[in-house]
Amino acid sequence: SQIRDHKLPAIMVTHDHSDADAANGKLITLSAAL
């Protein structure tokens, strides 16, 4: 939650849980790549 708010607020803002989960998965993948 904090990572989404601070890293990608514009992209992560969504009320759709499916979109949020998909975006969160991408964020996890990106973080792992770093």
C-alpha distance matrix in Angstrom:
0.0 3.8 5.4 5.2 6.2 8.7 10.0 10.5 10.2 13.4 13.0 9.6 10.8 12.2 13.3 14.6 13.0 15.1 14.2 10.4 11.4 13.9 11.8 9.3 12.6 13.9 11.3 12.0 15.6 15.6 14.1 16.8 19.4 18.8
3.8 0.0 3.8 5.4 5.1 6.1 8.3 10.0 9.8 13.5 13.8 11.0 12.3 14.6 16.2 17.8 16.5 18.6 17.2 13.5 14.7 16.6 14.1 11.6 14.8 15.5 12.2 13.1 16.6 15.7 13.8 16.9 19.2 17.9
5.4 3.8 0.0 3.8 5.5 5.3 5.6 7.7 9.0 12.5 12.1 9.8 12.2 14.6 16.8 17.9 16.5 17.9 16.1 12.7 13.5 14.8 11.9 9.5 12.4 12.4 8.9 10.0 13.2 12.0 10.2 13.5 15.5 14.2
5.2 5.4 3.8 0.0 3.8 5.6 5.4 5.4 6.0 9.2 8.6 6.1 8.4 10.9 13.4 14.5 13.7 15.0 12.9 9.7 11.3 12.4 9.2 7.8 11.2 11.1 8.2 10.3 13.3 12.3 11.6 14.9 16.6 15.9
6.2 5.1 5.5 3.8 0.0 3.8 5.9 6.2 4.9 8.7 9.7 7.5 8.3 11.4 13.8 15.8 15.5 17.4 15.2 12.1 14.3 15.6 12.5 11.4 15.0 14.7 11.8 14.0 17.0 15.6 14.7 18.2 19.7 18.5
8.7 6.1 5.3 5.6 3.8 0.0 3.8 6.1 6.3 9.9 11.1 9.9 11.3 14.7 17.4 19.2 18.9 20.4 17.9 15.0 16.9 17.7 14.2 13.1 16.2 15.4 12.0 14.2 16.8 14.7 13.5 17.2 18.4 16.5
10.0 8.3 5.6 5.4 5.9 3.8 0.0 3.8 6.2 9.1 9.3 8.9 11.4 14.6 17.7 18.9 18.5 19.3 16.6 14.1 15.6 15.7 12.1 11.3 14.0 12.5 9.2 11.8 13.8 11.4 10.7 14.5 15.2 13.5
10.5 10.0 7.7 5.4 6.2 6.1 3.8 0.0 3.8 5.7 5.5 5.7 8.3 11.5 15.0 16.0 16.2 16.8 13.7 11.7 13.8 13.5 9.8 10.1 13.0 11.2 8.8 12.2 13.9 11.7 12.1 15.8 16.2 15.3
10.2 9.8 9.0 6.0 4.9 6.3 6.2 3.8 0.0 3.8 5.6 5.2 5.9 9.6 12.9 14.7 15.4 16.8 13.7 11.6 14.5 14.8 11.3 11.8 15.2 14.0 11.8 15.0 17.1 15.3 15.6 19.2 19.9 19.0
13.4 13.5 12.5 9.2 8.7 9.9 9.1 5.7 3.8 0.0 3.8 5.6 5.6 9.0 12.6 14.2 15.7 16.6 13.1 12.1 15.3 14.9 11.5 13.1 16.2 14.5 13.2 16.8 18.3 16.4 17.5 21.0 21.2 20.6
13.0 13.8 12.1 8.6 9.7 11.1 9.3 5.5 5.6 3.8 0.0 3.8 5.7 8.0 11.8 12.4 13.6 13.7 10.1 9.5 12.3 11.4 8.0 10.3 12.9 11.1 10.4 14.1 15.3 13.8 15.4 18.6 18.8 18.8
9.6 11.0 9.8 6.1 7.5 9.9 8.9 5.7 5.2 5.6 3.8 0.0 3.8 6.0 9.4 10.3 10.8 11.7 8.6 6.7 9.7 9.9 6.7 7.9 11.3 10.6 9.5 12.7 14.7 13.8 14.8 17.8 18.8 18.9
10.8 12.3 12.2 8.4 8.3 11.3 11.4 8.3 5.9 5.6 5.7 3.8 0.0 3.8 7.1 9.2 10.7 12.3 9.5 8.0 11.6 12.3 9.8 11.1 14.5 14.2 13.2 16.2 18.4 17.6 18.4 21.5 22.6 22.5
12.2 14.6 14.6 10.9 11.4 14.7 14.6 11.5 9.6 9.0 8.0 6.0 3.8 0.0 3.8 5.5 7.6 9.4 7.0 6.3 10.1 11.1 9.6 11.2 14.3 14.6 14.4 17.1 19.1 19.1 20.1 22.8 24.1 24.5
13.3 16.2 16.8 13.4 13.8 17.4 17.7 15.0 12.9 12.6 11.8 9.4 7.1 3.8 0.0 3.8 6.2 8.9 8.1 7.5 10.8 12.5 12.0 13.1 16.0 17.0 17.1 19.2 21.5 21.9 22.7 25.2 26.8 27.4
14.6 17.8 17.9 14.5 15.8 19.2 18.9 16.0 14.7 14.2 12.4 10.3 9.2 5.5 3.8 0.0 3.8 5.5 5.4 6.2 8.7 10.1 10.6 12.1 14.3 15.5 16.3 18.2 20.1 21.0 22.2 24.2 25.8 26.9
13.0 16.5 16.5 13.7 15.5 18.9 18.5 16.2 15.4 15.7 13.6 10.8 10.7 7.6 6.2 3.8 0.0 3.8 5.5 4.9 6.0 8.5 9.7 10.1 12.1 14.1 14.9 16.1 18.2 19.6 20.5 22.2 24.1 25.4
15.1 18.6 17.9 15.0 17.4 20.4 19.3 16.8 16.8 16.6 13.7 11.7 12.3 9.4 8.9 5.5 3.8 0.0 3.8 5.4 5.2 6.2 8.6 9.8 10.6 12.5 14.2 15.3 16.7 18.4 19.9 21.2 22.8 24.6
14.2 17.2 16.1 12.9 15.2 17.9 16.6 13.7 13.7 13.1 10.1 8.6 9.5 7.0 8.1 5.4 5.5 3.8 0.0 3.8 5.5 5.1 6.0 8.4 9.8 10.6 12.2 14.1 15.3 16.4 18.1 19.9 21.1 22.6
10.4 13.5 12.7 9.7 12.1 15.0 14.1 11.7 11.6 12.1 9.5 6.7 8.0 6.3 7.5 6.2 4.9 5.4 3.8 0.0 3.8 5.5 5.2 5.9 8.5 9.9 10.3 12.1 14.1 15.1 16.1 18.1 19.8 20.9
11.4 14.7 13.5 11.3 14.3 16.9 15.6 13.8 14.5 15.3 12.3 9.7 11.6 10.1 10.8 8.7 6.0 5.2 5.5 3.8 0.0 3.8 5.5 5.0 6.1 8.7 9.7 10.4 12.3 14.1 15.1 16.4 18.4 19.9
13.9 16.6 14.8 12.4 15.6 17.7 15.7 13.5 14.8 14.9 11.4 9.9 12.3 11.1 12.5 10.1 8.5 6.2 5.1 5.5 3.8 0.0 3.8 5.4 5.1 6.4 8.7 9.9 10.7 12.5 14.3 15.4 16.8 18.7
11.8 14.1 11.9 9.2 12.5 14.2 12.1 9.8 11.3 11.5 8.0 6.7 9.8 9.6 12.0 10.6 9.7 8.6 6.0 5.2 5.5 3.8 0.0 3.8 5.3 5.0 6.2 8.7 9.8 10.4 12.2 14.2 15.3 16.6
9.3 11.6 9.5 7.8 11.4 13.1 11.3 10.1 11.8 13.1 10.3 7.9 11.1 11.2 13.1 12.1 10.1 9.8 8.4 5.9 5.0 5.4 3.8 0.0 3.8 5.4 4.9 6.2 8.6 9.7 10.4 12.2 14.2 15.3
12.6 14.8 12.4 11.2 15.0 16.2 14.0 13.0 15.2 16.2 12.9 11.3 14.5 14.3 16.0 14.3 12.1 10.6 9.8 8.5 6.1 5.1 5.3 3.8 0.0 3.8 5.4 5.1 6.3 8.6 9.8 10.6 12.4 14.4
13.9 15.5 12.4 11.1 14.7 15.4 12.5 11.2 14.0 14.5 11.1 10.6 14.2 14.6 17.0 15.5 14.1 12.5 10.6 9.9 8.7 6.4 5.0 5.4 3.8 0.0 3.8 5.4 5.0 6.1 8.5 9.8 10.5 12.5
11.3 12.2 8.9 8.2 11.8 12.0 9.2 8.8 11.8 13.2 10.4 9.5 13.2 14.4 17.1 16.3 14.9 14.2 12.2 10.3 9.7 8.7 6.2 4.9 5.4 3.8 0.0 3.8 5.4 5.0 6.0 8.5 9.8 10.6
12.0 13.1 10.0 10.3 14.0 14.2 11.8 12.2 15.0 16.8 14.1 12.7 16.2 17.1 19.2 18.2 16.1 15.3 14.1 12.1 10.4 9.9 8.7 6.2 5.1 5.4 3.8 0.0 3.8 5.4 5.1 6.1 8.6 9.9
15.6 16.6 13.2 13.3 17.0 16.8 13.8 13.9 17.1 18.3 15.3 14.7 18.4 19.1 21.5 20.1 18.2 16.7 15.3 14.1 12.3 10.7 9.8 8.6 6.3 5.0 5.4 3.8 0.0 3.8 5.5 5.1 6.2 8.8
15.6 15.7 12.0 12.3 15.6 14.7 11.4 11.7 15.3 16.4 13.8 13.8 17.6 19.1 21.9 21.0 19.6 18.4 16.4 15.1 14.1 12.5 10.4 9.7 8.6 6.1 5.0 5.4 3.8 0.0 3.8 5.4 5.1 6.4
14.1 13.8 10.2 11.6 14.7 13.5 10.7 12.1 15.6 17.5 15.4 14.8 18.4 20.1 22.7 22.2 20.5 19.9 18.1 16.1 15.1 14.3 12.2 10.4 9.8 8.5 6.0 5.1 5.5 3.8 0.0 3.8 5.4 5.1
16.8 16.9 13.5 14.9 18.2 17.2 14.5 15.8 19.2 21.0 18.6 17.8 21.5 22.8 25.2 24.2 22.2 21.2 19.9 18.1 16.4 15.4 14.2 12.2 10.6 9.8 8.5 6.1 5.1 5.4 3.8 0.0 3.8 5.4
19.4 19.2 15.5 16.6 19.7 18.4 15.2 16.2 19.9 21.2 18.8 18.8 22.6 24.1 26.8 25.8 24.1 22.8 21.1 19.8 18.4 16.8 15.3 14.2 12.4 10.5 9.8 8.6 6.2 5.1 5.4 3.8 0.0 3.8
18.8 17.9 14.2 15.9 18.5 16.5 13.5 15.3 19.0 20.6 18.8 18.9 22.5 24.5 27.4 26.9 25.4 24.6 22.6 20.9 19.9 18.7 16.6 15.3 14.4 12.5 10.6 9.9 8.8 6.4 5.1 5.4 3.8 0.0
